[in-house]
Amino acid sequence: MLRVAVVGSGPSGVYAAQALVQQREVPGVRVDVLDRLPAPYGLVRYGVAPDHEKIKSLQGSLRTVLEDERIRFLGNVEVGGEALPTGRLLELYHAVVYCVGAARDRMLGIPGEELTGVHSATAFVSWYSGHPDAAAEAFDLPGVDTAVVVGAGNVAVDVTRILARGTAELEPTDMPQPALGALAESGVRQVSMVARRGPSQGRFTTKELRELGTLPGVDTWADPAELALDPVYGDPAAAAALPAVARRNLEVLRGWAAAAPGADAGPRRIALRFYLRPVEILGGPDGRVTGMRFERTAPDGRGGVTGTGVHEDIGARLVLRSVGYKGVPLTGLPFDPAKGTVPHAAGRVLRAGRASVGEYVAGWIKRGPTGVIGTNRPCAKETVSSLLQDAGALARRDLPGDPLDALRAAGLRPVRWPGWLAIEAAETDLGRSLGRRSVKIPDWQGLLGAARAGRA
């Protein structure tokens, strides 16, 4: 029997576990899916916006995989720390597949990022998604009337939408009650989503973008002068050569540019701005952000932009940066700081340029923060294919026994599947007590307390 540990229970980890137990080349594979959190599903639970219920419903298919009798979920298990170094984990399993994602956001690298009111979009998403690490985050929304979101991807669109959306539309979601209450008291009336390049180069999908124009009581606007700076915008032949998503995005933005705010404009406004490069975050004497200074950019003819020396200030009492993610080194694994990934060959971890027997990677820590949720499936299959090619050599090694016994002996208290089901039940009860549907428990103490109420 081949025993494999998969570290991470997000889509890449679950797809890797599924590929391992569904293959037929190596019979008798057993998989333990380990996660630092007591709850499974990774970014599907803690990264997908709570009002995107269709995407969040993917949890159902991930649940089906994790309920397979050949797969065991072990939450509340941190790999890479003193209790469970990576070397020790490899002693307990024939192979380990690391699917630990890319948890660190990129900085803007400009003056003023230390000011109060400046956050990463990642932190904001974690807060309103109920991630237990974000329970102590403080977003002083009642004192905020203007916000700037820096970025042109789906995460930037998500946080812009959540800031502008009414509480009545968020109440049916599983958003934690503290976040819902803070958003209900929010004073945000203007959200500017700012990109340094042009509209044809936006990284958002059309479906996400369109949603900004369907929010009740919200006026969405794009500056026609900035759209016109894009060489593709006014050239039908060039626009026709764009990928379909970029063409559709331009049409959506064109409609917003033509619809200037009127007398019946909503109480909140979203402005999409382009060709503005962040140069400084401005603050007041109290150390709180008051706005951002941008330099106007222009197309350089090679797909990039160049500065023009013209500056513009945009007022903001809240700044969220959404300019990408980076992988985080895991103690005991090699790491390429430039790429933010673990060096690998077809998923096999490379140490000093040579494949490390029994160690593999999949997902963002393998390929970088690219693709959509579905991209993780072929990525995981490639890695599992490499592992199966090595299975003959891996299975020759004797293991000390059930890894669960060793984890407990090391002082870890894994949350097994019944413990997770108890968390689900507690969240359903919490929602019922608040007159809502299931509501996330947003803190470690609450999650682990609920898990202990089950047969963890």
C-alpha angles and dihedrals in degrees: 000000000000113000117200132184118211112197109210130034099215121111095286092051095045092046090051091051090048093050090050097053096039097053119097103204095083115035125209101030115167122193132199113198108207124195134178089222124067089230125069134221100065114210092004087068099029105027108037111088112255092236091058095083095160092060092041088055086074084085086079094063092042089051091054090056095047091050091059108120090231092059126069124196115215112181129180089045116129115200120205098033130106093274095052116018117186090249091056091049090056089053090057097048137039090231139006125209113198114210099165100141127211108296103171122084123219120252124230091229095220133121116276101035089123093062121116110262095036113114141155117257085234091064092047092050091048090050097051091039093056099245106172093224088061097052091106095048113120119210108179095203100157089067094047122092100160131040135183122205113195113207144059105228136096093272090056089050091048096054091043090053094047091050091051100038121102120248093239089065093049098045094081090056128085092252110144114261095241091055092045090050093049092049090048089058093042118133094199111136102155127043119182116196107199131194128184093215134048134286094257089060097053115130096211123107120243094242091056092044095050091055090069088065095051100057112121113246093009126116112208119199139175122198107247092204091057093046089052090058089070107093090215095052097075097031111084093190093052092044090053089058093056122101112272094253093054091048092051091046091055091052092052092049091046089058093051092048090054094049104072115191112274137191091282094054115140126256091255130052136201118199120192110207129188140190094032120128118201112240104161142002110225124218142185130234089272091063094249125129116260101174149318132264117218134186116223110242131199133202112272095205093247100078095273135085136245130207120256100196091241114123135200131189121214118194117237137164090186128040123189119186117208105173102132144289137266132204119251121228114251112214109252097023126095114249137195105215093191093057097028090228141105111259109249146157112223088333097314110126112241121217113188088344096306128104113259107224111241099009122107141163136209136174127022095340085060104041105014128252098314136122133025130282092278091055088073093068099067089036090056092044091055091052093046089050089057091048092051091051087057095043096102093059094039096053093056090075116092117229125215096238138275107359090215090069091052092049091053091046088056090058097259120136106206119204107224127199096279088054090054090049088053089054089051091051092049091051090051090051091048091052092048091052089053095046091250137103120264110329124198121248101230104196139067095237093053094046095048092043090054091046091053088055087065128058093277 
